[in-house]
């Protein structure tokens, strides 16, 4: 995610204080998504939702 932001000139950052428990907020430019525990796998539906919230496409991760 951070590399994609660098390539596109978009600011990417995380904020652990804006989330409960193991959740964090991921900012991609002016968009944001809540990310659950980064050490665990997430389902395809949740991943698709996060990609949509950040204004990205699945093809960006291939």
N, C-alpha and C positions, 0 to 999 in steps of 0.2 A: 504494500500500500504506500509506504513512504517513498519507494523508488518510483512508483507510478506518478506520485505527486511531483517529485523532482523533475521527471521527464517532461511533465506538462506545465511546470511552473506554478503549481498549486500548493498552498500551505496545507500540511497535514500534521495534526497533533493529537495527543490523547490527554484526557483529564480524569484522573482516578478519583478526584474529589467529587465529581459530578456523576455519581453512580452509587448504588447500594451494594454492599458486600463485595463480590468479586467482579461486578459490572463496572465498565468504564464508558466514558463518552469519547467517541472518535469523531474528530472534525476533519472534513475534507473541503477546504475552501470555506464557503459560507454554509455548507450543509453539515448535518451531524447524524450520527446513529449510535444507539446504545449497543455495546458489545459485551456479551456475557463472558465468563471466565476464559481467558485467552489460552489456557493450558488444556482445554477440553475441546472435543469436536463439536461442531454445530451442524444441524440438519440442513438439507438443501433448501427447504422453505424459508428458514430464518436467514440463510445466506442470501437468497434472492431478495428478500425484503430489505436487508441491509444495503445491498448493491443499489436497489431502487432508491432508497432514502438518500444515498450519497450521490445520486445522479450519474451512476456508472453503468456499464454493461458487462455481462459475463465475458464477452470477448476481450475485455481489457485485462483479464487475468490469465490468458493463455499464452 
